[in-house]
Amino acid sequence: MMNERRVCDCCGEEWYGYEHKGNFYCAICARGLFSQMKAEYFKSNDASLGWEIDELWRKIVFDPRSPEYSDSRLDDDSWLGEMEDDDLKAENILAYAHEDARELVQDFVAERLGGDLGRLKDFNLSSLENDEKFGQLPGNDFDADDCQLSRAIYVIVWGDKLTSLNMLSIGRGRSYRGDTMNTFNTIFGKEIEGNPGYFGGIEAYNPDEELRNRVRQFSRLCPTIGNFIILPNNSIQGIGTINTYRGCHEKWHDFFDQYLIALERVLCNQPGQDKILRRFVKERNSLLFSKYAGKEGFAHYVSDFYLEDYIRPDGHAADLFGIEHGDVPFHWRKPKLGNEEYCRRASDYLDKVIAIIDRRADRIIKAVEKIF
């Protein structure tokens, strides 16, 4: 029964929920765990896991405040019947069938990439907007780094590293969310309406055509899998999530190298820690970050998420895109940089991020290969 408020061992939120095998789960995370267990059960046909699912199911349906509660369902195996029901509604298809990230990615490669997984490397995921299978369900907002396909890839690549990571635990208001690592708009601005291929930020600095073409190349590369990462998503009231905080930070300006420098300081308890980031790491999202504490922990974080290109030879996070302790370029800065300096720094940024995304995409695709 959901008869007391406690801190969820999965997401860190204090809410009503359920105990299972010595851990406490809020109602949302319990459903995510339930779906994950079902997917594992139907892959392995492990009878003991079936009993565990049944135990959790009965805890949920016995609670009169639960949307699954029904007197008529308490003595049957409804969880099994629902999984096998061919007439599931769209939202249940997401929760049950499309929760199986393996199946979704395999379908995408077969249906959209002609069976060639390697083509995922350059696939622009922003093109999936309004795609109900690989993009988003009707009524949901679209974001390339948080679309159904992106979520499925995160589960495949990092599902064995992050607690209770599954299709139901990713997204707005959930335990995890995808994020675009290397920013486009901060330095190049948005595309000028009625003038495709021209971006307002960089145009203020009179770029030559060669630089324009490289910016256009990056605009296509930015929403690809090599530029995406998954972050814990528990928020701080009045501030938002890590995703929004790092994007709006007055010094980081959405540059991933600056965020990683600040994250290392917190994880390794170094001087100069950002106080709000410390709250995100130590309080709101400690379930994930606690395993990456200390010098060795930070090194594991870098390895787990393929971030080696952001690291100096001495093992510390590098100031890749800034000068003089993080002085990063952003197109609205005042006083304005000279045109030549801004374009030079923009070109240097492109050199680095294009190479980073290319190498990182190769490693992510190699991790996805295990399902084929």
SEKE-829073 format. One record per residue (C-alpha): x, y, z. Coordinates in nm, 4 decimals. Example, Ala and Ser with C-alpha at 12.3 -4.5 7.8 and 13.67 -1.06 7.14 Angstrom:
% SEKE-829073
x; y; z
1.2300; -0.4500; 0.7800
1.3670; -0.1060; 0.7140
***
This chain:
% SEKE-829073
x; y; z
0.0000; 0.0000; 0.0000
0.1130; 0.3553; -0.0653
0.0714; 0.4578; 0.2978
0.3772; 0.6763; 0.3586
0.6020; 0.9246; 0.1843
0.9644; 0.8203; 0.1470
1.2608; 0.9017; -0.0738
1.2636; 0.6866; -0.3863
1.5840; 0.4835; -0.4188
1.5635; 0.5242; -0.7957
1.4932; 0.8918; -0.8666
1.5496; 1.0539; -0.5262
1.2019; 1.2117; -0.5136
1.0045; 1.1947; -0.1894
0.6642; 1.0444; -0.2668
0.4244; 0.7606; -0.1973
0.5261; 0.4267; -0.3402
0.6196; 0.0641; -0.2858
0.8933; -0.1502; -0.1394
1.0425; -0.4207; -0.3561
1.3364; -0.6442; -0.2602
1.4540; -0.4036; 0.0079
1.4321; -0.0904; -0.2053
1.1671; 0.1825; -0.2112
1.0224; 0.3059; -0.5408
0.7884; 0.5973; -0.6024
0.4797; 0.5135; -0.8109
0.6411; 0.6269; -1.1380
0.9679; 0.4408; -1.0842
0.7785; 0.1312; -0.9689
0.6012; 0.1290; -1.3042
0.9345; 0.1719; -1.4829
1.0833; -0.1165; -1.2853
0.7721; -0.3235; -1.3569
0.8086; -0.2710; -1.7338
1.1795; -0.3443; -1.7240
1.1195; -0.6691; -1.5365
0.8514; -0.7731; -1.7842
1.0838; -0.7138; -2.0778
1.3540; -0.9218; -1.9084
1.1022; -1.1958; -1.8273
0.9852; -1.2348; -2.1856
1.3419; -1.2494; -2.3098
1.4628; -1.5021; -2.0509
1.1437; -1.6885; -1.9537
1.2879; -1.7035; -1.6019
1.0129; -1.8431; -1.3762
1.1575; -1.6856; -1.0610
1.1466; -1.3435; -1.2264
0.7843; -1.4067; -1.3112
0.7064; -1.4505; -0.9425
0.8868; -1.1236; -0.8641
0.6787; -0.9433; -1.1271
0.3632; -1.0938; -0.9847
0.4578; -0.9758; -0.6358
0.5144; -0.6170; -0.7498
0.1995; -0.6254; -0.9635
-0.0144; -0.7232; -0.6666
0.1319; -0.4415; -0.4562
0.0303; -0.1960; -0.7247
-0.3216; -0.3255; -0.7941
-0.4066; -0.3745; -0.4260
-0.3630; -0.0005; -0.3684
-0.7028; 0.1683; -0.4192
-0.5250; 0.4938; -0.5113
-0.3401; 0.3272; -0.7967
-0.4815; 0.3708; -1.1508
-0.4321; -0.0046; -1.1986
-0.6552; -0.0933; -0.9019
-0.9522; -0.3180; -0.9729
-1.1232; -0.5696; -0.7457
-1.1763; -0.8015; -1.0374
-0.8052; -0.8214; -1.1224
-0.6576; -0.9142; -0.7882
-0.6626; -1.2892; -0.8420
-0.5502; -1.3137; -1.2027
-0.2270; -1.2727; -1.3969
-0.3293; -0.9519; -1.5699
0.0266; -0.8373; -1.6205
0.0861; -1.1403; -1.8423
-0.2364; -1.0967; -2.0334
-0.1689; -0.7298; -2.1001
0.1738; -0.8058; -2.2375
0.0234; -1.0531; -2.4840
-0.2809; -0.8425; -2.5796
-0.2710; -0.7471; -2.9471
-0.5227; -0.4646; -2.8981
-0.3152; -0.2432; -2.6696
-0.3711; 0.1310; -2.6928
-0.0924; 0.3537; -2.8263
0.0270; 0.4633; -2.4825
0.0509; 0.1006; -2.3693
0.2426; 0.0066; -2.6813
0.5053; 0.2594; -2.5707
0.5052; 0.1249; -2.2166
0.5207; -0.2437; -2.3060
0.6238; -0.3266; -2.6628
0.8276; -0.0152; -2.7425
0.9779; -0.0271; -2.3966
1.1876; -0.2962; -2.5552
1.4582; -0.0660; -2.6884
1.6253; -0.3510; -2.8723
1.3190; -0.4090; -3.0879
1.2739; -0.0401; -3.1665
1.6334; 0.0107; -3.2821
1.6297; -0.3095; -3.4860
1.3096; -0.1944; -3.6563
1.4601; 0.1470; -3.7301
1.7730; 0.0014; -3.8877
1.5659; -0.2347; -4.1011
1.2980; 0.0161; -4.2026
1.4921; 0.3424; -4.2352
1.8575; 0.2484; -4.2850
1.8226; -0.0433; -4.5242
1.9687; -0.2787; -4.2664
2.2954; -0.0808; -4.2442
2.3577; 0.0225; -3.8809
2.6553; 0.2319; -3.9907
2.4184; 0.4827; -4.1523
2.2962; 0.5756; -3.8033
2.6179; 0.7737; -3.7583
2.5069; 1.0585; -3.9869
2.1322; 1.0235; -3.9455
1.9700; 1.3559; -3.8500
1.7280; 1.2631; -3.5719
1.5443; 1.5950; -3.6005
1.3904; 1.4485; -3.9173
1.1840; 1.2152; -3.6952
0.9513; 1.4911; -3.5810
0.5891; 1.3769; -3.6268
0.7037; 1.0159; -3.6627
0.4779; 0.8285; -3.4196
0.6974; 0.5198; -3.3992
1.0510; 0.6563; -3.3787
0.9823; 1.0227; -3.2986
0.7070; 1.0899; -3.0477
0.3544; 0.9843; -2.9656
0.0692; 1.2210; -3.0607
0.0318; 1.5072; -2.8155
0.3934; 1.4961; -2.6967
0.6555; 1.7613; -2.7661
0.9449; 1.6655; -2.9935
1.3128; 1.7006; -2.9195
1.5684; 1.5062; -3.1219
1.7791; 1.4184; -2.8180
1.4693; 1.2904; -2.6354
1.2771; 1.1182; -2.9149
1.1775; 0.7510; -2.8968
1.4741; 0.6349; -3.1043
1.7218; 0.8356; -2.8957
1.5758; 0.6912; -2.5767
1.6050; 0.3391; -2.7117
1.9700; 0.3934; -2.8015
2.0439; 0.5313; -2.4537
1.8901; 0.2193; -2.2984
2.0993; -0.0112; -2.5161
2.4269; 0.1753; -2.4669
2.3973; 0.2744; -2.0995
2.1252; 0.0490; -1.9599
2.3781; -0.1687; -1.7785
2.5484; 0.1338; -1.6196
2.2569; 0.3467; -1.4951
2.0087; 0.2362; -1.2293
1.6600; 0.1524; -1.3672
1.7293; 0.3071; -1.7073
1.4503; 0.2003; -1.9423
1.2123; 0.3574; -2.1910
0.9748; 0.4643; -1.9147
1.2383; 0.6347; -1.7003
1.3583; 0.8741; -1.9757
1.1933; 1.2027; -2.0638
1.0538; 1.5239; -1.9200
0.9648; 1.4785; -1.5533
1.1324; 1.1369; -1.5341
1.4581; 1.0089; -1.3874
1.6707; 1.0662; -1.6991
1.6680; 1.2849; -2.0079
1.8715; 1.3060; -2.3253
2.0792; 1.6171; -2.3888
2.2651; 1.7657; -2.6856
2.6273; 1.8025; -2.5802
2.7940; 2.0473; -2.8179
2.5876; 2.3602; -2.8647
2.4918; 2.5141; -3.1979
2.2712; 2.8141; -3.1187
2.5059; 2.9602; -2.8562
2.7727; 3.0417; -3.1084
2.5946; 3.0377; -3.4454
2.2384; 3.1448; -3.3569
1.9121; 3.0337; -3.5131
1.8448; 3.0029; -3.8836
1.7236; 3.3293; -4.0317
1.3570; 3.3032; -4.1285
1.3162; 3.3050; -4.5046
1.6899; 3.2658; -4.5574
1.7756; 2.8959; -4.5141
2.1385; 2.8085; -4.4527
2.2122; 3.1432; -4.2898
2.2265; 3.1759; -3.9112
2.1747; 3.5029; -3.7287
2.4532; 3.4660; -3.4729
2.7456; 3.4026; -3.7049
2.6148; 3.6376; -3.9773
2.6715; 3.9297; -3.7402
3.0449; 3.8623; -3.7829
3.0620; 3.8563; -4.1659
3.1845; 3.4977; -4.2203
3.3220; 3.3895; -4.5550
3.1431; 3.1235; -4.7607
3.3779; 2.8464; -4.6514
3.2923; 2.9067; -4.2851
2.9218; 2.9294; -4.3722
2.9368; 2.5886; -4.5364
3.1072; 2.4366; -4.2336
2.8386; 2.5852; -4.0077
2.5745; 2.4286; -4.2327
2.7548; 2.0947; -4.2046
2.7495; 2.1206; -3.8259
2.3799; 2.2160; -3.8244
2.3121; 1.8769; -3.9854
2.5573; 1.6947; -3.7594
2.4409; 1.8518; -3.4328
2.1229; 1.6363; -3.3993
2.3060; 1.3057; -3.4540
2.3678; 1.0332; -3.2004
2.7364; 1.1152; -3.1492
2.6349; 1.4524; -3.0045
2.3833; 1.3149; -2.7525
2.4274; 1.2087; -2.3916
2.1883; 1.1047; -2.1169
2.1777; 1.3007; -1.7905
1.9966; 1.2474; -1.4598
1.6856; 1.4614; -1.4602
1.5769; 1.5354; -1.1021
1.5185; 1.9085; -1.0722
1.5690; 2.1833; -0.8154
1.2651; 2.4028; -0.7638
1.3040; 2.7397; -0.9304
1.6160; 2.6313; -1.1202
1.5227; 2.3328; -1.3337
1.7334; 2.0302; -1.4211
2.1044; 1.9835; -1.4898
2.0162; 1.9980; -1.8582
1.8546; 2.3416; -1.8317
2.1026; 2.4708; -1.5732
2.4116; 2.4001; -1.7782
2.2446; 2.5472; -2.0867
2.1580; 2.8758; -1.9170
2.4651; 2.9126; -1.6954
2.6074; 3.2645; -1.7157
2.9628; 3.1353; -1.7598
2.9243; 2.7950; -1.9256
2.6746; 2.9116; -2.1911
2.5876; 2.5505; -2.2827
2.9472; 2.4560; -2.3697
2.9964; 2.0952; -2.2627
3.3650; 2.1333; -2.1793
3.2844; 2.4022; -1.9213
3.0158; 2.1849; -1.7618
3.2546; 1.8889; -1.7443
3.5222; 2.1020; -1.5741
3.2642; 2.2051; -1.3133
3.1392; 1.8468; -1.2746
3.4923; 1.7194; -1.2083
3.5370; 1.9783; -0.9329
3.2223; 1.8537; -0.7590
3.2848; 1.4814; -0.8053
3.6472; 1.5143; -0.6911
3.5718; 1.7709; -0.4190
3.8083; 2.0285; -0.5675
3.8165; 2.4044; -0.4935
3.5919; 2.6375; -0.6913
3.2815; 2.4183; -0.6996
2.9607; 2.5563; -0.8449
2.7219; 2.5466; -0.5483
2.4081; 2.4726; -0.7473
2.5740; 2.1998; -0.9526
2.6904; 2.0476; -0.6245
2.3265; 2.0305; -0.5092
2.2307; 1.8587; -0.8346
2.5111; 1.6049; -0.7972
2.5185; 1.5445; -0.4215
2.1496; 1.5804; -0.3364
1.9047; 1.5571; -0.6232
2.0862; 1.3064; -0.8458
2.3163; 1.1284; -0.6043
2.1882; 0.7838; -0.7049
2.3765; 0.8145; -1.0329
2.6672; 1.0422; -0.9452
2.7694; 0.8709; -0.6205
2.9261; 0.5874; -0.8210
3.1448; 0.8397; -1.0042
3.2853; 1.0229; -0.7023
3.6600; 1.0777; -0.6640
3.9407; 1.0703; -0.9192
3.8809; 0.7094; -1.0198
3.5059; 0.7625; -1.0296
3.5416; 1.0611; -1.2610
3.7685; 0.8565; -1.4884
3.4958; 0.5894; -1.5046
3.2371; 0.8551; -1.5913
3.4549; 0.9752; -1.8781
3.5005; 0.6180; -2.0005
3.1360; 0.5139; -1.9604
3.0073; 0.8108; -2.1608
3.2881; 0.8279; -2.4214
3.4186; 1.1689; -2.3156
3.7913; 1.1115; -2.3603
3.8194; 1.3934; -2.6142
3.7268; 1.6427; -2.3396
4.0130; 1.5296; -2.1145
4.3712; 1.6580; -2.0885
4.6669; 1.4158; -2.0858
4.6846; 1.4541; -1.7062
4.3294; 1.3173; -1.6702
4.1548; 1.6463; -1.5893
3.8703; 1.8022; -1.7895
4.0060; 2.0340; -2.0595
3.9090; 2.3923; -2.1376
3.8614; 2.3102; -2.5066
3.6568; 2.6027; -2.6280
3.7449; 2.8814; -2.3873
4.0471; 3.1000; -2.3256
4.1563; 3.2652; -2.0030
3.9685; 3.0325; -1.7676
3.6564; 2.9596; -1.9676
3.6069; 3.2717; -2.1780
3.3815; 3.1025; -2.4337
3.2398; 3.2693; -2.7468
2.8662; 3.3376; -2.7664
2.7160; 3.5481; -3.0387
2.5303; 3.8024; -2.8193
2.8290; 3.8903; -2.5986
2.9105; 4.2508; -2.5175
3.1503; 4.4028; -2.5830
3.1390; 4.2265; -2.9164
3.4474; 4.0402; -3.0356
3.6067; 4.1535; -3.3583
3.4852; 3.9742; -3.6707
3.8206; 3.8102; -3.7400
3.8639; 3.6785; -3.3852
3.5085; 3.5496; -3.3635
3.5285; 3.3672; -3.6954
3.8662; 3.2214; -3.5995
3.7265; 3.0879; -3.2732
3.4138; 2.9601; -3.4502
3.6316; 2.7722; -3.6982
3.8395; 2.6234; -3.4146
3.5195; 2.5150; -3.2409
3.3987; 2.3409; -3.5556
3.7319; 2.1616; -3.5994
3.7056; 2.0141; -3.2521
3.3357; 1.9318; -3.2195
3.3052; 1.7695; -3.5625
3.5969; 1.5398; -3.4790
3.4558; 1.4654; -3.1315
3.1098; 1.3786; -3.2643
3.2580; 1.1585; -3.5373
3.4704; 0.9515; -3.2966
3.2004; 0.9321; -3.0332
2.9391; 0.8163; -3.2842
3.1672; 0.5277; -3.3854
3.1876; 0.4116; -3.0233
2.8134; 0.4400; -2.9651
2.7377; 0.2426; -3.2802
2.9857; -0.0225; -3.1724
2.7935; -0.0503; -2.8440
2.4644; -0.0811; -3.0345
2.6059; -0.3602; -3.2513
2.5590; -0.6039; -2.9625
2.1850; -0.6276; -3.0364
2.2366; -0.7419; -3.3957
***
